Amino acid sequence: MNRREFVKDMTLAGLLLNVAPKLFSGGTAAGAAPAAGPDLAFIMGDSPAAIVKKALETLGGIGKFVSRGDVVMIKPNIGWDRTPELAACTNPEVVKTLVELALGAGAKKVVVMDNTTNQAQRCYVRSGIQAAAKAAGADVPFVNPRRVKKMAIKGEWLKDWDIIQDFVEADKLINVPIAKHHSLAKLTMAHKNWMGMMGGDRGKIHQQIDHALVDLSLVIKPCLTVLDAVRILTAHGPKGGNAADVKKLDTVIAGVNQVSIDAYGATLFGRTGADLGYVVNGAQRGLGVMDLGKLSIRKLEA
């Protein structure tokens, strides 16, 4: 599937889902945010760096999210011992570009980190993220077990958990998940990516994953989320391993609200936000809008 075929399919899907067609032409739907800036930027193009830059420009510029002197934590998915072509980890060029933009905005320091599932040293190298982020000027440390502390969550299901303190102590958090299939949660995108800041036996939250992910979002507030859909993993996620399960869409979706981003990200897979329990739960608990017809979504090419 090439990019123009994808746009055609997305437009048809929008009509079938009663999503206002103007969302796909850069317009504003009824009930959307004022013209000062869109809720979401949907950017397509051949260069990962260019589409990230265009997304930030569309949202109002990196200076809207990062201030001079900030310590910025960028949280990609580095969880798996896979190369970028297999779409199990965030695209390294997307991460590199965000590091460059944050430092260009005057950030004091940018840190790129994840609590990986496979061996961290292999994941950091094979994903390409360690080299790309360091080349852009970021610190790329492994998780220090001494920096993991139990914190109160006070959610509906998740009352407390061991949290990596580097994420808590940063001035700004930027969430950079990759869009992919997940065998339990159906899809893993913005909400699910925060499992990488958790310590302990993370498998336990699978008992009530839709509630637990939203509980985490009550206390973790990213200033920006950039959903990487340069390549998406359509099956056998979250680990993948088969190139036949990968689609190259050359896309990013950027915004602030994670409920809205995950609802729109679901459409990349022929789903809606209503298909994802954590999106529905988050919307019901007032954490964001999942009705795409109520959002201002600007679609552009870079």
C-alpha positions in Angstrom: 0.0 0.0 0.0 1.5 3.4 -1.0 0.8 6.7 0.6 -1.8 7.9 -1.9 -3.7 4.6 -1.7 -3.7 4.9 2.1 -5.1 8.5 1.9 -7.9 7.2 -0.4 -8.7 4.3 2.0 -8.6 6.6 5.0 -11.1 9.0 3.4 -13.5 6.2 2.6 -13.1 4.9 6.1 -13.9 8.3 7.5 -17.2 8.4 5.5 -18.1 4.9 6.7 -17.4 5.9 10.3 -19.4 9.1 10.1 -16.2 11.1 10.6 -16.6 14.6 9.0 -14.8 14.5 5.6 -13.4 17.9 6.2 -11.1 16.3 8.8 -9.1 14.9 5.9 -8.7 18.1 4.0 -7.2 20.4 6.7 -10.6 21.9 7.7 -12.3 22.1 11.1 -15.2 20.0 12.1 -18.2 21.3 14.0 -17.5 21.6 17.7 -13.7 21.6 17.1 -11.0 23.7 18.7 -10.6 27.3 17.5 -8.4 28.1 14.4 -5.5 28.9 16.7 -4.2 25.4 16.3 -5.5 21.9 15.6 -6.0 19.2 18.2 -4.1 16.7 16.0 -1.7 17.0 13.2 -1.7 14.1 10.7 1.4 14.4 8.5 2.6 12.2 5.7 5.8 12.3 3.7 8.8 10.3 2.6 11.2 11.7 5.2 10.6 10.8 8.9 12.5 13.9 9.9 10.4 16.2 7.7 7.1 14.8 8.8 8.0 15.3 12.5 9.1 18.8 11.9 5.9 19.6 9.9 3.8 18.1 12.7 5.4 20.3 15.3 5.1 23.4 13.0 1.4 22.6 12.5 0.8 22.4 16.3 2.4 25.7 16.9 6.2 25.0 17.1 8.4 23.1 19.5 8.6 26.2 21.7 4.9 25.6 22.6 6.0 22.4 24.4 9.7 22.8 25.4 11.1 25.9 27.2 14.7 27.0 27.6 16.4 25.2 30.5 14.0 22.2 30.5 15.1 18.7 31.2 13.2 16.7 28.6 12.4 13.0 28.8 11.6 11.5 25.4 9.9 8.1 25.8 10.0 5.9 22.7 9.2 2.2 22.5 12.6 0.5 22.6 11.1 -2.7 24.1 12.2 -5.3 21.6 15.3 -6.7 20.0 14.2 -5.8 16.5 15.5 -3.6 13.7 13.4 -0.6 12.5 12.2 -2.5 9.4 10.2 -4.8 11.7 8.2 -2.0 13.3 8.4 -3.3 16.9 10.2 -0.2 18.2 9.8 3.6 17.5 11.5 4.8 14.3 15.0 6.1 15.2 14.8 9.0 12.9 11.6 10.2 14.6 13.3 10.1 17.9 16.4 11.8 16.6 14.4 14.6 15.2 12.6 15.3 18.4 15.8 15.3 20.3 17.2 17.9 17.8 14.1 20.0 18.1 14.0 20.0 21.9 17.7 21.0 22.1 17.1 23.6 19.5 14.4 25.1 21.7 16.9 25.5 24.5 16.4 22.3 26.5 19.1 21.9 29.1 19.2 18.2 28.6 17.3 15.6 26.7 17.1 12.0 27.9 15.8 9.0 25.9 15.0 5.9 27.9 12.7 2.9 28.1 12.4 -0.1 30.4 12.8 -2.8 27.7 11.2 -6.3 27.6 14.1 -8.0 25.8 17.7 -7.3 27.0 18.2 -3.6 27.1 21.7 -3.5 25.5 20.4 -5.4 22.5 17.2 -3.4 22.2 18.9 -0.1 22.4 21.4 -1.1 19.6 19.2 -3.1 17.3 16.3 -0.6 17.3 18.8 2.0 16.1 17.5 4.4 18.7 20.6 4.5 20.9 22.9 5.6 18.0 20.4 8.1 16.6 19.5 9.8 19.8 23.2 10.1 20.9 24.1 11.5 17.5 21.5 14.2 18.1 22.9 15.0 21.5 20.7 13.1 23.9 21.6 11.1 27.0 20.5 7.4 26.4 20.9 5.6 29.8 19.7 2.2 30.7 17.3 1.9 33.7 19.0 2.1 37.0 17.2 -0.3 39.5 18.1 2.1 42.3 16.0 4.8 40.6 12.8 2.7 40.8 10.5 3.7 43.6 6.9 2.9 44.6 4.5 5.7 44.0 0.9 6.3 44.7 -1.3 6.1 41.6 -4.7 6.1 43.4 -6.5 4.9 40.3 -9.6 2.8 39.9 -7.5 -0.4 39.7 -3.9 0.7 40.0 -3.4 2.1 43.5 0.4 2.2 43.5 3.4 1.0 41.5 7.1 1.0 41.1 7.9 3.9 38.8 11.3 4.9 37.3 12.1 8.3 38.8 13.8 9.7 35.8 10.4 10.1 34.2 8.9 11.7 37.2 11.7 14.2 37.7 11.9 15.5 34.1 10.5 18.9 33.4 8.8 17.8 30.3 7.7 14.4 29.0 7.3 13.6 25.3 5.6 10.3 24.4 6.8 8.7 21.2 5.1 5.4 20.7 4.9 3.3 17.6 1.5 2.2 16.3 1.2 -1.6 16.3 -1.0 -4.6 17.0 -1.1 -6.0 20.5 -2.4 -9.5 21.3 -4.1 -8.4 24.5 -4.8 -4.7 24.3 -5.7 -5.0 20.5 -3.4 -2.0 19.7 -0.5 -0.4 21.5 0.0 3.3 21.0 0.2 6.3 23.4 -1.4 4.9 26.6 0.3 1.5 26.4 3.8 3.1 25.8 3.9 4.2 29.5 4.4 0.7 30.6 8.0 1.4 29.8 8.3 3.7 32.8 7.1 1.0 35.2 9.3 -1.3 37.2 8.2 -4.5 38.9 6.2 -7.3 37.4 4.4 -5.3 34.7 2.6 -8.4 33.5 0.2 -8.1 36.5 -1.5 -5.1 35.0 -2.7 -7.3 32.1 -5.5 -8.5 34.5 -7.2 -5.1 34.1 -5.2 -3.5 31.4 -7.8 -1.1 30.1 -8.3 0.4 33.6 -4.6 0.3 34.6 -3.4 2.2 31.5 -5.9 5.0 32.2 -4.9 5.0 35.8 -1.3 5.7 34.8 -2.5 8.5 32.6 -4.0 10.2 35.6 -0.5 10.9 36.9 1.6 10.9 33.8 1.0 14.0 31.8 3.1 14.3 28.6 3.4 17.8 27.1 3.4 16.2 23.6 2.7 12.9 22.0 4.0 11.9 18.5 2.6 8.6 17.3 5.1 7.0 14.9 3.3 5.4 11.9 6.2 5.5 9.5 5.8 1.7 9.7 3.0 0.0 11.5 2.9 -3.6 12.8 -0.5 -5.0 11.8 -0.3 -8.5 13.4 1.7 -10.6 15.9 2.4 -7.6 18.1 3.8 -6.3 20.2 7.1 -8.1 19.3 6.5 -8.9 15.6 9.4 -10.4 13.6 7.8 -10.9 10.2 8.2 -8.2 7.5 4.9 -9.4 6.0 3.1 -7.9 9.0 4.5 -4.4 8.4 2.9 -1.6 6.4 4.8 1.5 5.5 2.6 4.5 5.9 5.2 7.3 6.2 3.0 9.1 8.8 3.0 10.7 12.2 0.1 11.8 14.3 0.9 14.5 16.8 -1.0 16.2 19.6 -1.3 16.7 23.3 -4.3 14.5 24.3 -3.5 10.7 24.3 -7.2 9.6 24.2 -7.7 11.6 21.0 -4.4 10.3 19.5 -5.2 6.7 20.2 -8.7 7.1 18.9 -7.3 8.5 15.6 -4.5 6.0 15.6 -7.0 3.2 15.7 -8.2 4.2 12.2 -4.8 3.2 10.8 -5.8 -0.4 11.5 -9.4 -0.1 10.3 -10.7 0.3 13.9 -12.2 3.1 15.9 -11.5 4.4 19.4 -14.6 2.5 20.6 -12.9 -0.7 19.8 -10.2 0.0 22.4 -11.2 -0.4 26.1 -8.6 2.0 27.4 -9.7 4.7 25.0 -13.3 4.3 26.0 -12.4 4.2 29.6 -10.2 7.3 29.3 -13.0 9.2 27.5 -15.5 8.2 30.2 -13.2 9.4 32.9 -12.8 12.8 31.3 -9.3 12.4 30.1 -9.9 13.3 26.5 -12.2 13.2 23.4 -12.5 10.0 21.4 -15.2 11.3 19.0 -13.1 12.4 16.0 -16.0 14.5 14.7 -15.4 16.8 17.7 -11.7 17.3 17.0 -9.8 19.7 14.7 -7.5 17.4 12.7 -5.1 19.0 10.1 -3.8 16.6 7.4 -0.8 17.7 5.5 2.1 16.3 3.4 5.7 17.2 4.1 
